[in-house]
Amino acid sequence: MEELNLNQEVHNQTDNKPVQQNTPNRIRLAVSLFYFGQGIAFASWASRIPDIKYTLNLSDGALGSILLALPLGQLVTMPISGRLVTKYGSKKILTINAPLYVIALSNLGLATAPWHLAVFLFLFGVIGNMCNIAVNTQGSEAEKLFGRPIMTSFHGAWSIAGFTGALVGLLMVNLHIAPYHHFWIITILIWLNIFLNYKYLVPGKGSKSERKPKLFTMPEGSLLQLGIIGFCSMATEGAMFDWSGVYFKEIVKAPTSLVILGYASFMIMMATGRFVGDKIIEKLGRKRTIQISGLIISSGMFLSVFLPYVIPATIGFMLVGIGVSSIVPTVYSVAGKNGKVSPGIAIAMVSSVSYLGFLMGPPLIGYISALSSLQYSYAVIGIFGLLVSFIVGKIRAMV
C-alpha cells in the first residue's frame, strides 16, 4: 500500500515540543469527520422544515419556491468555488467555510418572514457549496495517500450523518426545542469537531502558476461525461429523497406505519454500499463497478414499478440505494485525478453538472406524474441507470 509520510516535522522548531503525527489513517478520520459535520448540518435543517413551514404559515407552493433559494446559492457559487480551492488550497477554504456553514444553519432558525428564509437559504447554499467542493477535494487528495479507493467511505460518513441528523431532529421536536436552539446545539458540536480535526486535513497548498480559467468554463471530454453520469445518479437520489414516501403511500398503498419503509430502505442500503464500495472497486475496477451500479438502479426501479407491492417495492428501493451508493463518490474521485485540470476546478465542473440532476430529478417526477402517473415517472428514472452503464463504457480515463 502506498502511503505518504506527512510526518517529517515531528518537533516544533520554536519550542522543541513534540507535534502530533499526521498519519494517513488520522487524516482519513479527520476528512471523514468533516464529511459527517456537513451531513448532520444539512440533515438538521431538513428535519425542521415542517416546523419552520408551520411557523411562517407557508403553503406548499410557497415553500417549494423558497426552497429553490438553497440550490440557487449553490449554483451561483459553482463557477468560483473551484478557482478558490485551487488558488488557496482545499484545507484553508474548508477550515474557513465549515464554521460559517453552521452559522448559516443557525440563521435559518431566525427567519420570521418568508423572505428572511429565502435569503438565509441562499447564504446556506453559497457557503455549503464552498464546503462541498473543498471537502471533496480533500477526499480526493486523501485517497492519493493510500493508493487505493477510499472515496465512497467518505460519502458513507455523510450518509450516516443524515441518519443521525434526522434522529436528533426527531428528538428535538419531541422535546419541543425550537429550531434556532436545535441548530445552535449542532453548531457548537461541529465547531468542536472542526477545532479537533482541522490540523489533520491534507496540507495541500494553492496553485499560483496554473493559468486562470474563465469564470464560466464548460467541462469538456471525460469531465462532461463524468458530469452526466453524476447527473443521472443524483437525479435518482433526488427522486428517492423527495418522492419515495409519496410512492409508497399512493402507488404501493402501504399502511401509514410502513410509508417510511421505502425511504428508510433506500437510505440504509445507500449508506451500507458506501462503506463496502471501496472494496468492490478494488476488485472490479471503477468502470465495471459503475456499469453494474447502473444496471442495479434500473433493476430496482423497474421492480418497484412493475410489482408495486410492499415487499417487492422495498427490495427495489434497496437495490436503488445500493446502485447509487458508489457512483457520485467515484465520479468525484476520477475527476480529481484527471491530470489536465486542478482537482478543485475539475470537481467543481463535474459537481455543477451532477447537481443539476439533484435539482431537476424531483420536478421531473412531478411533471411526468401529472401527465401520466407517479408509477410511470419512476420508470423514466429507471432509464437513467441504463444511461449510466452506457456512458461509463465510453470513458477511457476510468479504470
C-alpha positions, 0 to 999 in steps of 0.5 A: 500500500502506498502511503505518504509520510506527512510526518517529517516535522515531528518537533516544533522548531520554536519550542522543541515540543513534540507535534502530533503525527499526521498519519494517513489513517488520522487524516482519513478520520479527520476528512471523514469527520468533516464529511459527517459535520456537513451531513448532520448540518444539512440533515438538521435543517431538513428535519425542521422544515415542517416546523419552520413551514408551520411557523411562517404559515407557508403553503406548499407552493410557497415553500417549494419556491423558497426552497429553490433559494438553497440550490440557487446559492449553490449554483451561483457559487459553482463557477468560483468555488473551484478557482478558490480551492485551487488558488488557496488550497482545499484545507484553508477554504474548508477550515474557513467555510465549515464554521460559517456553514453552521452559522448559516444553519443557525440563521435559518432558525431566525427567519420570521418572514418568508423572505428572511428564509429565502435569503438565509437559504441562499447564504446556506447554499453559497457557503455549503457549496464552498464546503462541498467542493473543498471537502471533496477535494480533500477526499480526493487528495486523501485517497492519493495517500493510500493508493487505493479507493477510499472515496465512497467511505467518505460519502458513507460518513455523510450518509450516516450523518443524515441518519443521525441528523434526522434522529436528533431532529426527531428528538428535538421536536419531541422535546419541543426545542425550537429550531434556532436552539436545535441548530445552535446545539449542532453548531457548537458540536461541529465547531468542536469537531472542526477545532479537533480535526482541522490540523489533520486535513491534507496540507495541500497548498494553492496553485499560483502558476496554473493559468486562470480559467474563465469564470464560466468554463464548460467541462469538456471530454471525460469531465462532461461525461463524468458530469452526466453520469453524476447527473443521472445518479443524483437525479435518482437520489433526488427522486428517492429523497423527495418522492419515495414516501409519496410512492409508497403511500399512493402507488404501493398503498402501504399502511401509514406505519410502513410509508417510511419503509421505502425511504428508510430502505433506500437510505440504509442500503445507500449508506451500507454500499458506501462503506463496502464500495471501496472494496468492490472497486478494488476488485472490479475496477471503477468502470465495471463497478459503475456499469453494474451500479447502473444496471442495479438502479434500473433493476430496482426501479423497474421492480418497484414499478412493475410489482408495486407491492410492499415487499417487492417495492422495498427490495427495489428501493434497496437495490436503488440505494445500493446502485447509487451508493458508489457512483457520485463518490467515484465520479468525484474521485476520477475527476480529481485525478484527471491530470489536465485540470486542478482537482478543485476546478475539475470537481467543481465542473463535474459537481455543477453538472451532477447537481443539476440532476439533484435539482431537476430529478424531483420536478421531473417526477412531478411533471411526468406524474401529472401527465401520466402517473407517479408509477410511470415517472419512476420508470423514466428514472429507471432509464437513467441507470441504463444511461449510466452503464452506457456512458461509463463504457465510453470513458477511457480515463476510468479504470 
